[in-house]
């Protein structure tokens, strides 16, 4: 399972694999052609109220992750869709935020990696 994270404003690379935009809103100034997005999965994004509450404030990062993980736990069909794609190969989570450390794609990657660890631990 390889999950990469990349800003929508960065050029796509050959190693990106299947590119999934995980924002509710399309990134400003990026054409659909230039984004090279294979799937726009809006439902993987945080709710509008959570996104507004967070406001990309690093001081709220821990709280954002906790609340976002709760939202993701309530969307098993979205997680299943992501995991199915990850089973096929490399997945790149594409996002539009300026902050490369505190954004929903970084949090989603951590959530998916943790879910993978839990699943493999349960298989033992």
C-alpha positions in Angstrom: 0.0 0.0 0.0 1.6 3.2 -1.2 -0.2 6.5 -0.5 1.3 9.8 -1.7 0.1 13.3 -1.0 0.5 16.1 -3.5 -0.8 19.7 -4.0 -3.0 20.2 -7.0 -0.6 23.0 -8.0 2.3 20.6 -8.4 2.8 18.9 -11.8 1.7 15.3 -11.9 4.5 12.7 -11.9 4.9 9.3 -13.4 5.1 7.8 -9.9 1.7 9.3 -8.8 -0.3 6.3 -9.8 -4.1 6.9 -9.4 -4.7 10.5 -8.5 -7.7 11.3 -6.3 -8.7 14.9 -5.4 -9.9 14.8 -1.8 -11.2 18.3 -1.5 -14.9 19.4 -1.5 -14.0 22.4 -3.7 -12.0 22.4 -6.9 -8.6 24.1 -6.5 -8.7 27.7 -7.7 -6.8 28.3 -10.9 -6.2 24.7 -11.8 -7.9 23.4 -14.9 -9.3 19.9 -14.9 -7.0 19.0 -17.7 -3.9 20.3 -15.9 -4.8 18.6 -12.6 -4.7 15.1 -14.1 -7.1 13.8 -11.5 -8.5 10.3 -12.1 -11.2 10.7 -9.5 -12.7 13.6 -7.5 -13.9 12.1 -4.3 -15.7 15.0 -2.6 -17.1 12.8 0.2 -13.6 12.1 1.4 -13.2 15.8 2.3 -14.1 17.2 5.7 -17.5 18.7 6.2 -17.9 22.3 5.4 -18.5 23.1 9.0 -15.3 21.3 10.1 -13.3 22.9 7.3 -14.4 26.3 8.4 -13.8 25.6 12.1 -10.3 24.4 11.3 -9.4 27.3 9.0 -5.9 25.7 8.5 -4.9 26.9 12.0 -2.0 24.6 13.0 -3.0 25.2 16.7 -6.3 23.3 15.9 -4.6 20.4 14.0 -5.0 17.8 16.7 -8.7 18.7 17.2 -9.2 18.8 13.4 -7.7 15.3 13.0 -9.8 13.9 15.8 -13.0 15.4 14.4 -12.2 14.5 10.8 -11.4 10.9 11.8 -14.9 10.7 13.3 -16.4 11.9 10.1 -14.4 9.4 8.1 -15.5 6.6 10.4 -19.1 7.5 9.5 -18.3 7.1 5.7 -17.4 3.4 5.3 -18.3 3.5 1.6 -15.7 6.2 0.9 -13.0 4.4 2.9 -13.9 1.2 1.0 -13.6 3.0 -2.3 -10.2 4.4 -1.3 -8.9 1.1 0.0 -10.1 -0.7 -3.2 -8.1 1.7 -5.3 -5.1 1.3 -3.0 -5.2 -2.4 -3.5 -4.6 -1.8 -7.2 -1.5 0.2 -6.7 -0.1 3.6 -5.9 -2.6 6.3 -4.9 -1.9 10.0 -4.7 -4.2 12.1 -2.6 -4.5 15.5 -4.2 -5.4 18.7 -2.3 -5.4 22.4 -2.8 -4.4 23.9 0.6 -1.3 26.0 0.9 -0.2 24.3 4.1 1.6 21.1 3.1 1.6 19.8 6.7 -1.8 20.7 8.1 -4.4 19.7 5.5 -7.1 17.0 5.1 -5.1 14.9 2.6 -2.3 14.5 5.2 -4.8 13.6 7.8 -6.6 11.2 5.4 -3.4 9.5 4.6 -2.7 8.9 8.3 -6.2 7.6 8.7 -5.9 5.1 5.8 -2.5 3.9 6.9 -3.7 3.4 10.5 -6.8 1.5 9.1 -4.4 -0.7 7.1 -2.3 -1.4 10.2 -5.5 -2.3 12.2 -6.7 -4.6 9.4 -3.3 -6.4 9.1 -3.1 -6.8 12.9 -6.6 -8.3 12.9 -5.5 -10.8 10.1 -2.8 -12.2 12.3 
